[in-house]
Amino acid sequence: MVFFGFMSENLLLNAHSPEGEAFIVRGHHARHINFILAMGMTIDEAVDFAYNDREPYKGYHQDVFGTTATDAALAKEGQRQFYTDFLALPKHSTIRFVAGQKDGLCDTCILGKHCETTSESGDAHFLRVIGRIARESSMDDVLTEGEVNIEGWKKPSPILELPAWAARTVLSDLDFHAQTFPRLTRPLARALVKKHMKKHGTSSNQ
């Protein structure tokens, strides 16, 4: 299914929507959920993985986790709640994957300046992979792809929707990282997760 529409930015920001509205996931955040669903991380391990991961660029860690232990604890608790809410959604709830828009995980950042950059092209790549895996899994009848006009934006933004059961199935795909990072094969992805677990004194059930 393909659709086009208009949405205000406020609607897309509401990741913890009342029943009947969509749960929002920013495209590149799907990889964190994939760690939990496909690679055996617990929610706590996924949060710790993000906390201990090498900074993608200078200042990123501070932007997400702040500068104090209190800041870090607050950010981590927000991340845990985001993942918990995602996993607990009723199976027919709508998951809306968005590009360049904030979601509930963005809202957990202490500063969140990096979230203000759209990174739409990066997010859109994840949406394409999610759509590809959904179609390969014969989910065409529950997959919705399209574009929405965001107030204040110069061009439409891609979105993709799936029911929660289908979204969780897609993000349980062990090859998800290999498809989103071409040089990161499934064995290498799992090896990196295990290396992280060993380094930081945690364990994976994979």
C-alpha positions in Angstrom: 0.0 0.0 0.0 1.3 3.5 -0.9 -0.1 6.7 0.5 0.7 10.4 0.6 -0.5 12.8 3.3 0.2 15.8 5.4 1.2 15.7 9.1 2.3 18.3 11.6 5.7 17.7 13.3 4.0 17.3 16.7 2.2 14.2 15.7 5.4 12.5 14.5 7.1 13.4 17.7 4.6 11.5 19.9 6.3 8.1 20.2 4.2 7.1 23.2 0.9 7.7 21.5 -2.5 6.9 22.9 -4.1 3.7 21.7 -5.0 3.9 18.1 -2.1 6.2 17.1 1.2 5.0 15.7 4.3 4.3 17.8 7.1 6.2 16.1 10.6 4.8 15.4 13.3 6.8 13.7 14.8 4.8 10.9 18.4 4.4 12.2 17.1 3.5 15.7 15.8 0.3 14.3 19.3 -1.1 14.5 19.2 -0.8 18.3 15.9 -2.8 18.4 17.5 -5.4 16.1 20.2 -6.0 18.7 17.5 -7.0 21.2 15.3 -9.0 18.9 17.9 -10.7 16.7 21.2 -10.8 18.6 20.1 -11.8 22.0 20.7 -8.6 24.0 18.5 -7.8 26.9 17.2 -4.3 27.1 19.8 -3.4 29.7 22.6 -4.8 27.5 21.4 -2.7 24.5 21.4 0.4 26.7 24.8 -0.4 28.0 26.0 -1.1 24.5 25.0 2.4 23.4 26.6 3.9 26.5 29.9 2.2 26.0 30.1 2.3 22.3 32.8 4.4 20.7 31.5 7.9 19.9 30.4 8.3 16.3 31.8 11.9 16.5 33.1 14.3 19.1 30.5 15.3 21.7 28.0 12.6 20.8 28.2 10.8 24.1 27.7 14.0 26.1 24.9 15.0 23.8 23.0 11.7 24.6 24.1 10.9 28.2 25.1 14.3 29.6 28.1 14.9 31.9 27.0 13.5 35.2 26.0 10.1 36.6 22.6 11.5 37.2 22.3 12.6 33.6 23.4 9.2 32.4 21.0 7.3 34.7 18.1 9.5 33.4 19.0 8.9 29.8 19.4 5.2 30.3 16.1 4.8 32.1 14.4 6.7 29.2 15.9 4.3 26.7 14.9 1.3 28.7 11.3 2.6 28.7 11.3 3.2 25.0 12.4 -0.4 24.2 10.0 -1.8 26.8 7.1 0.1 25.3 8.0 -1.1 21.8 8.2 -4.7 22.9 4.9 -4.5 24.9 2.8 -3.0 22.1 -0.3 -5.1 21.2 0.4 -7.1 18.0 -2.0 -5.0 15.8 -0.7 -1.6 17.0 0.8 0.5 14.2 4.6 1.1 14.1 5.5 4.1 12.0 9.1 4.3 10.9 10.1 7.8 10.0 13.0 9.6 8.3 14.6 12.7 9.8 12.0 13.1 12.5 12.4 12.6 16.3 11.0 9.6 18.1 10.9 8.7 21.8 14.5 7.6 21.8 15.5 11.0 20.7 13.5 12.5 23.5 15.6 10.5 26.1 18.8 12.5 25.1 20.0 14.9 27.8 20.9 17.6 25.2 19.8 16.0 21.9 21.4 18.5 19.6 22.4 15.8 17.2 18.7 14.8 16.9 17.9 18.2 15.4 19.9 17.3 12.3 17.5 15.5 10.0 19.8 12.7 8.8 16.9 11.9 6.5 18.9 10.1 3.9 20.4 7.8 6.5 17.0 7.1 8.1 15.5 6.5 4.6 18.0 3.8 3.9 16.8 1.9 7.0 13.2 2.3 5.8 14.1 0.8 2.5 15.7 -2.2 4.2 12.7 -2.7 6.5 10.4 -2.5 3.5 12.6 -5.0 1.5 12.7 -7.5 4.4 8.9 -7.1 4.9 8.2 -7.8 1.2 10.6 -10.8 1.2 8.6 -12.1 4.2 5.3 -11.8 2.3 4.0 -8.9 4.3 2.9 -6.8 1.4 -0.7 -6.8 2.6 0.2 -5.2 5.9 3.0 -2.9 4.7 2.3 0.7 4.0 4.9 3.0 2.4 4.6 6.6 1.4 5.5 10.2 1.9 4.2 13.0 4.2 4.5 16.7 4.0 5.9 18.0 7.2 5.1 21.6 8.2 8.2 23.7 7.6 9.9 21.1 5.4 10.9 21.9 1.8 10.2 18.3 0.6 8.1 15.3 1.6 9.5 12.8 4.1 9.3 9.1 3.6 7.5 6.9 6.1 6.7 3.3 6.5 4.1 1.5 8.6 3.7 -2.0 9.8 1.6 -3.6 12.6 3.7 -4.3 15.7 3.8 -8.1 15.1 5.3 -7.6 11.6 7.7 -4.8 12.7 9.1 -7.1 15.4 9.4 -9.9 12.9 11.3 -7.8 10.5 13.6 -6.4 13.2 14.3 -10.0 14.4 16.0 -10.7 11.0 19.5 -11.8 11.7 20.7 -10.3 8.4 19.3 -6.8 9.2 22.7 -5.4 10.0 24.3 -6.9 6.9 21.6 -5.2 4.8 21.9 -1.8 6.5 25.7 -1.9 6.7 27.0 -3.6 3.5 30.4 -4.5 4.9 29.0 -5.8 8.2 28.1 -9.5 7.6 25.9 -11.4 10.0 28.8 -13.3 11.6 30.8 -10.1 12.0 27.9 -8.3 13.5 27.3 -11.1 16.1 31.1 -11.3 16.8 31.2 -7.5 17.5 28.3 -7.9 19.9 30.0 -10.7 21.7 33.3 -8.8 21.9 31.4 -5.9 23.4 29.7 -8.1 26.0 33.0 -9.7 27.0 34.8 -6.3 27.3 32.1 -4.8 29.5 31.5 -7.8 31.7 28.1 -8.7 30.3 26.9 -11.8 28.4 24.7 -12.4 25.5 22.4 -15.4 25.1 23.4 -15.8 21.4 
